[in-house]
Amino acid sequence: MNRTTSILTAGLLAACASLLQPAPAAACGGFFCSQSAPVNQQAERIIFSDNGDGTVAAVIQILYSGPSERFAWVLPVSGAPDVGVSSNVAFQRLQQQTNPTYQLNRIIEGSCASDFRGGPSSAEDSAGAVDAGAAADAGAAPPVSVVDGGSVGPYDYVTIALNPELENPGDAAVEWLTAEGYDVSDMGRDTLGPYLASGMNLIAFRLTKGSSTGSIRPIVLTYEMGSPMIPIRPTAVAAERDMGVMVWVLGESRAVPMNYRHLVLNQALINWFNPGSNYDAVVTAAADESGGQGFVTEHAGPRDTVLTQPLFNEWEELRLADFEGVGDGQVLTQILNQFRGWDGIREAVTAAVPVPEGLELETFLGCPGCYYDWRDEEIPGFEREVFFESMEENVLAPMRATQELMERADWITRMYTTMSAEEMTMDPIFGFNRDLGPHSNQHVADQIIHCRPDRTQADASWTIETPNGDRIVGEGRTWPISFGEVPAARRIEQADAAGEPEVVEDRGPTIQESLAEINADFTPTLAPPLDAGVSGGGGCSAGGTGAGLGFALALLGLVALRRRR
């Protein structure tokens, strides 16, 4: 009996953004822009950190697309939060380390016919990786007051407070922001009104967008402590259907959704051969079964078990003294190549590097060595000290600060869902539950391949048993369980600050009954005729190309192979 192991990783791209309600701390928001050039909020990712000093930090990333020269990103906030920037690289590295994985342990029974006609051999298994106030009448309070404002990274921002006596505070906010040059659509009036009526302020960001695709640099908002909350309602203004929302909560124990359902997925519906092909659809279906408002816990545990590698490494530090005696050309080409694609690199180059006249900055950054030789001892106009200072301020310090958030956490919990605009009617709030243990992102199932002399491994029938004990039979590379045959959520639960989650609905028995019927109806097809002259060892593939949201492919190779008699 042969055993091979293959790993498939379900990686997701998604997330959210805005801030604090009087009690809960917050972090989500919305794009507001003219209807003639809408900006679609594709996906949102956010990190909440309980700083342990009475404050919460929210690191917010939003991916966007669509034509718009200027847009406004508006978030409900309590008071005037401290504002900073983070880096997309931090989110990329955090997501890569916390992605759920699906692993098949292959057990081969009997002997299969050999077949070189397609698919990698067993030694070449592939795997999927699833990453200024307005004027007012004399004696009356102004309708809009500026609480704070400034610039950070590529953004200008302003925090405003609305007169609580206003009948329509959302109208006043939109009118003021529009007059100040923020491209805000009328759709924001109704969604902003309830936040303003409860005494919250608004913080608005704007920037000039150079292209219609890409990602905004993440923003960091630090504010007085409350329960982490995502004000999701403003997001509905420009949300794509089934938009992914991914949240990491850092704190003293495992985090749970307090007012949304907690979802346990039906693992039999996930395509274990290629989880990237339908994982996101399974999450979406499970959320729909809970009324469109539920989160899946994808990973939770003590920090050192969740984050095994730092987001920012010591070798990525830059020290001016380390480059003494090194020519300008080598300094410039080495650093720009090392940090190519990092947020803030444009600001550093603009501050201190003489880009050749007539050359676009993006073109220069794509190949700095094409314009400056690494052997150049001196580059006229290159201000080395200014360059290092700008690299520290705009590139390195934001990454280091995000890493420090991670280091202060005892636990890290990652949760995920998808939502459409019509489901964004309640702001999700998260809390901590000391009674809940870790939740691994690694899922392992056994696949027994039933070999026969007239069958290749690629054609043979098989039996898979999932970690929760469900049994599935099939053959070849086709996943036999379809949407509609079984529920997507195995359990729908309601979590709280203590104790085990309350089971709202347990579909486990229903799923097992349905699988028994599907398995009973399974009939292996006749083996296809083998080509004459084919000989040698055959094999199965554990990979495929992932097509789901945020899934990337990586060749992981054979993890283990041994023969058991």
ZIGI-V919696 format. One record per residue. N is the residue number from 1. PSI is psi in whole degrees, 0 to 359 (NA if undefined). OMEGA is omega in whole degrees, -180 to 180 (999 if undefined). Layout:
# ZIGI-V919696
n=N psi=PSI omega=OMEGA
n=N psi=PSI omega=OMEGA
This chain:
# ZIGI-V919696
n=1 psi=123 omega=180
n=2 psi=144 omega=176
n=3 psi=126 omega=172
n=4 psi=153 omega=-179
n=5 psi=133 omega=176
n=6 psi=146 omega=-175
n=7 psi=134 omega=177
n=8 psi=127 omega=-175
n=9 psi=130 omega=177
n=10 psi=96 omega=-180
n=11 psi=144 omega=-174
n=12 psi=143 omega=171
n=13 psi=125 omega=179
n=14 psi=174 omega=174
n=15 psi=187 omega=-175
n=16 psi=180 omega=-175
n=17 psi=133 omega=165
n=18 psi=194 omega=-167
n=19 psi=165 omega=169
n=20 psi=127 omega=168
n=21 psi=165 omega=-178
n=22 psi=317 omega=176
n=23 psi=300 omega=-177
n=24 psi=147 omega=170
n=25 psi=149 omega=-168
n=26 psi=174 omega=176
n=27 psi=77 omega=169
n=28 psi=174 omega=-178
n=29 psi=203 omega=-176
n=30 psi=155 omega=168
n=31 psi=138 omega=175
n=32 psi=123 omega=-176
n=33 psi=171 omega=-176
n=34 psi=147 omega=-177
n=35 psi=339 omega=180
n=36 psi=340 omega=-180
n=37 psi=72 omega=-174
n=38 psi=147 omega=172
n=39 psi=124 omega=-180
n=40 psi=127 omega=178
n=41 psi=103 omega=-171
n=42 psi=312 omega=-172
n=43 psi=152 omega=-176
n=44 psi=138 omega=176
n=45 psi=141 omega=-177
n=46 psi=145 omega=174
n=47 psi=126 omega=172
n=48 psi=134 omega=177
n=49 psi=123 omega=170
n=50 psi=110 omega=-172
n=51 psi=350 omega=179
n=52 psi=4 omega=180
n=53 psi=23 omega=-179
n=54 psi=5 omega=179
n=55 psi=160 omega=174
n=56 psi=139 omega=173
n=57 psi=135 omega=176
n=58 psi=120 omega=176
n=59 psi=119 omega=-167
n=60 psi=127 omega=176
n=61 psi=137 omega=176
n=62 psi=130 omega=171
n=63 psi=145 omega=-175
n=64 psi=160 omega=174
n=65 psi=162 omega=179
n=66 psi=153 omega=-178
n=67 psi=127 omega=174
n=68 psi=119 omega=-180
n=69 psi=322 omega=178
n=70 psi=143 omega=178
n=71 psi=163 omega=178
n=72 psi=136 omega=174
n=73 psi=113 omega=-170
n=74 psi=131 omega=-177
n=75 psi=133 omega=171
n=76 psi=134 omega=-178
n=77 psi=161 omega=173
n=78 psi=123 omega=-180
n=79 psi=215 omega=-179
n=80 psi=96 omega=-177
n=81 psi=154 omega=169
n=82 psi=141 omega=-173
n=83 psi=134 omega=175
n=84 psi=187 omega=178
n=85 psi=155 omega=174
n=86 psi=208 omega=-175
n=87 psi=141 omega=174
n=88 psi=331 omega=179
n=89 psi=324 omega=178
n=90 psi=316 omega=178
n=91 psi=319 omega=180
n=92 psi=314 omega=-178
n=93 psi=322 omega=178
n=94 psi=318 omega=-179
n=95 psi=319 omega=180
n=96 psi=323 omega=-177
n=97 psi=344 omega=-176
n=98 psi=5 omega=179
n=99 psi=139 omega=174
n=100 psi=144 omega=179
n=101 psi=150 omega=178
n=102 psi=118 omega=-172
n=103 psi=131 omega=176
n=104 psi=121 omega=170
n=105 psi=111 omega=-175
n=106 psi=129 omega=178
n=107 psi=118 omega=-175
n=108 psi=119 omega=178
n=109 psi=132 omega=178
n=110 psi=195 omega=-179
n=111 psi=130 omega=177
n=112 psi=158 omega=172
n=113 psi=153 omega=179
n=114 psi=150 omega=-178
n=115 psi=116 omega=177
n=116 psi=12 omega=-169
n=117 psi=347 omega=-179
n=118 psi=152 omega=176
n=119 psi=152 omega=179
n=120 psi=156 omega=175
n=121 psi=170 omega=-178
n=122 psi=338 omega=178
n=123 psi=2 omega=-179
n=124 psi=37 omega=179
n=125 psi=140 omega=175
n=126 psi=161 omega=-177
n=127 psi=150 omega=180
n=128 psi=133 omega=176
n=129 psi=108 omega=-173
n=130 psi=NA omega=999
n=131 psi=NA omega=999
n=132 psi=117 omega=-175
n=133 psi=162 omega=-180
n=134 psi=160 omega=-180
n=135 psi=154 omega=-180
n=136 psi=165 omega=177
n=137 psi=147 omega=180
n=138 psi=132 omega=177
n=139 psi=350 omega=-179
n=140 psi=147 omega=177
n=141 psi=137 omega=-180
n=142 psi=146 omega=180
n=143 psi=328 omega=-178
n=144 psi=131 omega=176
n=145 psi=138 omega=177
n=146 psi=119 omega=-179
n=147 psi=322 omega=-176
n=148 psi=162 omega=177
n=149 psi=166 omega=179
n=150 psi=199 omega=179
n=151 psi=144 omega=176
n=152 psi=131 omega=-177
n=153 psi=228 omega=-180
n=154 psi=10 omega=-171
n=155 psi=147 omega=156
n=156 psi=143 omega=180
n=157 psi=158 omega=176
n=158 psi=139 omega=174
n=159 psi=126 omega=-177
n=160 psi=150 omega=174
n=161 psi=143 omega=-179
n=162 psi=145 omega=176
n=163 psi=121 omega=-176
n=164 psi=346 omega=-179
n=165 psi=356 omega=-179
n=166 psi=141 omega=178
n=167 psi=322 omega=-179
n=168 psi=78 omega=-177
n=169 psi=329 omega=178
n=170 psi=321 omega=178
n=171 psi=315 omega=-179
n=172 psi=321 omega=-180
n=173 psi=314 omega=-179
n=174 psi=317 omega=-179
n=175 psi=318 omega=-179
n=176 psi=313 omega=-179
n=177 psi=321 omega=178
n=178 psi=316 omega=180
n=179 psi=332 omega=-180
n=180 psi=6 omega=175
n=181 psi=11 omega=175
n=182 psi=128 omega=-176
n=183 psi=91 omega=-174
n=184 psi=129 omega=-180
n=185 psi=159 omega=177
n=186 psi=342 omega=-180
n=187 psi=340 omega=-178
n=188 psi=345 omega=-173
n=189 psi=307 omega=-176
n=190 psi=325 omega=-178
n=191 psi=328 omega=-180
n=192 psi=330 omega=-175
n=193 psi=309 omega=-178
n=194 psi=323 omega=178
n=195 psi=316 omega=-178
n=196 psi=322 omega=180
n=197 psi=334 omega=180
n=198 psi=2 omega=177
n=199 psi=5 omega=179
n=200 psi=159 omega=174
n=201 psi=180 omega=175
n=202 psi=138 omega=169
n=203 psi=131 omega=-176
n=204 psi=134 omega=177
n=205 psi=149 omega=173
n=206 psi=154 omega=175
n=207 psi=161 omega=174
n=208 psi=120 omega=-175
n=209 psi=128 omega=-177
n=210 psi=337 omega=180
n=211 psi=171 omega=-175
n=212 psi=353 omega=179
n=213 psi=165 omega=-179
n=214 psi=198 omega=-179
n=215 psi=141 omega=174
n=216 psi=147 omega=175
n=217 psi=134 omega=-179
n=218 psi=146 omega=179
n=219 psi=145 omega=176
n=220 psi=125 omega=177
n=221 psi=126 omega=180
n=222 psi=130 omega=-172
n=223 psi=172 omega=-178
n=224 psi=150 omega=-170
n=225 psi=142 omega=170
n=226 psi=183 omega=176
n=227 psi=131 omega=178
n=228 psi=132 omega=-178
n=229 psi=144 omega=174
n=230 psi=106 omega=173
n=231 psi=88 omega=-171
n=232 psi=340 omega=-173
n=233 psi=317 omega=177
n=234 psi=335 omega=-180
n=235 psi=334 omega=-178
n=236 psi=339 omega=-178
n=237 psi=321 omega=-175
n=238 psi=27 omega=-177
n=239 psi=138 omega=172
n=240 psi=160 omega=-180
n=241 psi=138 omega=-180
n=242 psi=46 omega=177
n=243 psi=134 omega=180
n=244 psi=141 omega=176
n=245 psi=114 omega=-178
n=246 psi=131 omega=-177
n=247 psi=134 omega=170
n=248 psi=130 omega=178
n=249 psi=122 omega=-179
n=250 psi=129 omega=-179
n=251 psi=201 omega=-173
n=252 psi=342 omega=-178
n=253 psi=187 omega=-178
n=254 psi=140 omega=179
n=255 psi=152 omega=-180
n=256 psi=154 omega=171
n=257 psi=130 omega=-175
n=258 psi=321 omega=-176
n=259 psi=359 omega=171
n=260 psi=161 omega=177
n=261 psi=153 omega=171
n=262 psi=130 omega=-172
n=263 psi=135 omega=171
n=264 psi=120 omega=-173
n=265 psi=152 omega=170
n=266 psi=104 omega=-175
n=267 psi=341 omega=180
n=268 psi=341 omega=180
n=269 psi=340 omega=178
n=270 psi=134 omega=177
n=271 psi=101 omega=-175
n=272 psi=341 omega=176
n=273 psi=328 omega=-175
n=274 psi=75 omega=-173
n=275 psi=333 omega=179
n=276 psi=341 omega=-177
n=277 psi=337 omega=-177
n=278 psi=4 omega=-179
n=279 psi=312 omega=-178
n=280 psi=323 omega=178
n=281 psi=325 omega=178
n=282 psi=316 omega=178
n=283 psi=316 omega=180
n=284 psi=314 omega=-180
n=285 psi=320 omega=179
n=286 psi=318 omega=178
n=287 psi=320 omega=178
n=288 psi=323 omega=180
n=289 psi=343 omega=178
n=290 psi=20 omega=-180
n=291 psi=16 omega=178
n=292 psi=9 omega=-176
n=293 psi=83 omega=180
n=294 psi=151 omega=180
n=295 psi=143 omega=173
n=296 psi=131 omega=171
n=297 psi=118 omega=-178
n=298 psi=333 omega=-180
n=299 psi=138 omega=176
n=300 psi=137 omega=178
n=301 psi=176 omega=174
n=302 psi=148 omega=-172
n=303 psi=314 omega=-175
n=304 psi=337 omega=178
n=305 psi=337 omega=-180
n=306 psi=314 omega=-178
n=307 psi=92 omega=-175
n=308 psi=345 omega=177
n=309 psi=141 omega=179
n=310 psi=152 omega=176
n=311 psi=333 omega=-180
n=312 psi=127 omega=-173
n=313 psi=155 omega=179
n=314 psi=324 omega=-177
n=315 psi=351 omega=177
n=316 psi=359 omega=175
n=317 psi=148 omega=177
n=318 psi=127 omega=178
n=319 psi=126 omega=-178
n=320 psi=322 omega=-177
n=321 psi=332 omega=-179
n=322 psi=346 omega=-177
n=323 psi=17 omega=176
n=324 psi=135 omega=-179
n=325 psi=1 omega=179
n=326 psi=135 omega=-177
n=327 psi=158 omega=-179
n=328 psi=320 omega=-177
n=329 psi=316 omega=180
n=330 psi=319 omega=178
n=331 psi=310 omega=-174
n=332 psi=309 omega=-176
n=333 psi=322 omega=-179
n=334 psi=313 omega=-176
n=335 psi=317 omega=-179
n=336 psi=325 omega=177
n=337 psi=321 omega=-179
n=338 psi=321 omega=-174
n=339 psi=22 omega=178
n=340 psi=131 omega=179
n=341 psi=352 omega=179
n=342 psi=146 omega=174
n=343 psi=140 omega=178
n=344 psi=346 omega=-178
n=345 psi=328 omega=179
n=346 psi=318 omega=179
n=347 psi=320 omega=-180
n=348 psi=318 omega=179
n=349 psi=315 omega=-179
n=350 psi=326 omega=-176
n=351 psi=331 omega=-167
n=352 psi=353 omega=-174
n=353 psi=128 omega=178
n=354 psi=96 omega=177
n=355 psi=131 omega=-179
n=356 psi=139 omega=-176
n=357 psi=135 omega=179
n=358 psi=358 omega=-178
n=359 psi=132 omega=176
n=360 psi=144 omega=-179
n=361 psi=318 omega=-179
n=362 psi=322 omega=179
n=363 psi=316 omega=179
n=364 psi=315 omega=-179
n=365 psi=333 omega=179
n=366 psi=335 omega=-179
n=367 psi=73 omega=-179
n=368 psi=329 omega=179
n=369 psi=347 omega=177
n=370 psi=343 omega=-174
n=371 psi=337 omega=175
n=372 psi=127 omega=180
n=373 psi=136 omega=-179
n=374 psi=344 omega=180
n=375 psi=356 omega=180
n=376 psi=122 omega=178
n=377 psi=324 omega=-178
n=378 psi=133 omega=176
n=379 psi=112 omega=-179
n=380 psi=129 omega=178
n=381 psi=351 omega=179
n=382 psi=119 omega=180
n=383 psi=97 omega=-172
n=384 psi=312 omega=-178
n=385 psi=318 omega=178
n=386 psi=321 omega=180
n=387 psi=314 omega=-180
n=388 psi=321 omega=178
n=389 psi=318 omega=-180
n=390 psi=323 omega=175
n=391 psi=318 omega=179
n=392 psi=312 omega=-175
n=393 psi=316 omega=-170
n=394 psi=335 omega=-174
n=395 psi=306 omega=-170
n=396 psi=314 omega=-176
n=397 psi=317 omega=178
n=398 psi=322 omega=177
n=399 psi=318 omega=-180
n=400 psi=320 omega=-180
n=401 psi=322 omega=178
n=402 psi=322 omega=176
n=403 psi=321 omega=179
n=404 psi=326 omega=174
n=405 psi=316 omega=-180
n=406 psi=318 omega=-176
n=407 psi=336 omega=179
n=408 psi=347 omega=-174
n=409 psi=141 omega=171
n=410 psi=320 omega=-179
n=411 psi=153 omega=172
n=412 psi=128 omega=177
n=413 psi=129 omega=176
n=414 psi=129 omega=178
n=415 psi=155 omega=-175
n=416 psi=147 omega=172
n=417 psi=176 omega=169
n=418 psi=148 omega=-178
n=419 psi=148 omega=171
n=420 psi=166 omega=-173
n=421 psi=319 omega=-176
n=422 psi=346 omega=179
n=423 psi=352 omega=-176
n=424 psi=62 omega=-177
n=425 psi=350 omega=-178
n=426 psi=133 omega=-179
n=427 psi=120 omega=180
n=428 psi=135 omega=179
n=429 psi=140 omega=-178
n=430 psi=146 omega=177
n=431 psi=183 omega=-178
n=432 psi=144 omega=180
n=433 psi=108 omega=-178
n=434 psi=342 omega=-175
n=435 psi=346 omega=-177
n=436 psi=140 omega=-180
n=437 psi=189 omega=-179
n=438 psi=158 omega=173
n=439 psi=115 omega=-176
n=440 psi=147 omega=174
n=441 psi=2 omega=-178
n=442 psi=123 omega=-177
n=443 psi=128 omega=-174
n=444 psi=131 omega=177
n=445 psi=151 omega=176
n=446 psi=132 omega=174
n=447 psi=115 omega=176
n=448 psi=118 omega=179
n=449 psi=121 omega=-176
n=450 psi=95 omega=-175
n=451 psi=150 omega=172
n=452 psi=155 omega=-179
n=453 psi=334 omega=-179
n=454 psi=13 omega=-179
n=455 psi=142 omega=169
n=456 psi=164 omega=177
n=457 psi=326 omega=-179
n=458 psi=335 omega=-178
n=459 psi=346 omega=-171
n=460 psi=155 omega=174
n=461 psi=162 omega=-176
n=462 psi=165 omega=173
n=463 psi=131 omega=177
n=464 psi=134 omega=173
n=465 psi=119 omega=-177
n=466 psi=166 omega=-179
n=467 psi=332 omega=180
n=468 psi=11 omega=172
n=469 psi=1 omega=178
n=470 psi=144 omega=-177
n=471 psi=131 omega=-177
n=472 psi=136 omega=177
n=473 psi=149 omega=180
n=474 psi=195 omega=178
n=475 psi=158 omega=178
n=476 psi=216 omega=-176
n=477 psi=10 omega=-177
n=478 psi=128 omega=176
n=479 psi=125 omega=-168
n=480 psi=352 omega=-175
n=481 psi=127 omega=-176
n=482 psi=158 omega=175
n=483 psi=139 omega=-178
n=484 psi=334 omega=178
n=485 psi=327 omega=-180
n=486 psi=156 omega=176
n=487 psi=155 omega=177
n=488 psi=332 omega=178
n=489 psi=122 omega=176
n=490 psi=319 omega=175
n=491 psi=143 omega=171
n=492 psi=124 omega=-172
n=493 psi=163 omega=171
n=494 psi=115 omega=-178
n=495 psi=163 omega=179
n=496 psi=183 omega=-176
n=497 psi=352 omega=180
n=498 psi=154 omega=177
n=499 psi=175 omega=177
n=500 psi=151 omega=178
n=501 psi=145 omega=175
n=502 psi=129 omega=179
n=503 psi=114 omega=178
n=504 psi=319 omega=179
n=505 psi=128 omega=178
n=506 psi=110 omega=-180
n=507 psi=5 omega=-177
n=508 psi=309 omega=179
n=509 psi=320 omega=179
n=510 psi=318 omega=179
n=511 psi=316 omega=-179
n=512 psi=322 omega=177
n=513 psi=316 omega=-180
n=514 psi=319 omega=179
n=515 psi=322 omega=178
n=516 psi=320 omega=179
n=517 psi=317 omega=179
n=518 psi=317 omega=179
n=519 psi=322 omega=-179
n=520 psi=330 omega=-180
n=521 psi=353 omega=-177
n=522 psi=129 omega=176
n=523 psi=118 omega=180
n=524 psi=140 omega=177
n=525 psi=164 omega=177
n=526 psi=143 omega=-180
n=527 psi=138 omega=177
n=528 psi=150 omega=178
n=529 psi=140 omega=178
n=530 psi=145 omega=178
n=531 psi=143 omega=178
n=532 psi=142 omega=176
n=533 psi=357 omega=180
n=534 psi=131 omega=178
n=535 psi=171 omega=178
n=536 psi=186 omega=-176
n=537 psi=140 omega=177
n=538 psi=184 omega=180
n=539 psi=168 omega=178
n=540 psi=156 omega=176
n=541 psi=140 omega=178
n=542 psi=18 omega=-174
n=543 psi=237 omega=-173
n=544 psi=181 omega=-180
n=545 psi=120 omega=179
n=546 psi=135 omega=179
n=547 psi=359 omega=-178
n=548 psi=173 omega=-178
n=549 psi=122 omega=172
n=550 psi=18 omega=-180
n=551 psi=134 omega=176
n=552 psi=157 omega=-180
n=553 psi=145 omega=176
n=554 psi=137 omega=177
n=555 psi=108 omega=-177
n=556 psi=338 omega=177
n=557 psi=182 omega=-179
n=558 psi=125 omega=-180
n=559 psi=318 omega=-179
n=560 psi=147 omega=177
n=561 psi=123 omega=176
n=562 psi=156 omega=-180
n=563 psi=132 omega=177
n=564 psi=132 omega=-180
n=565 psi=NA omega=999
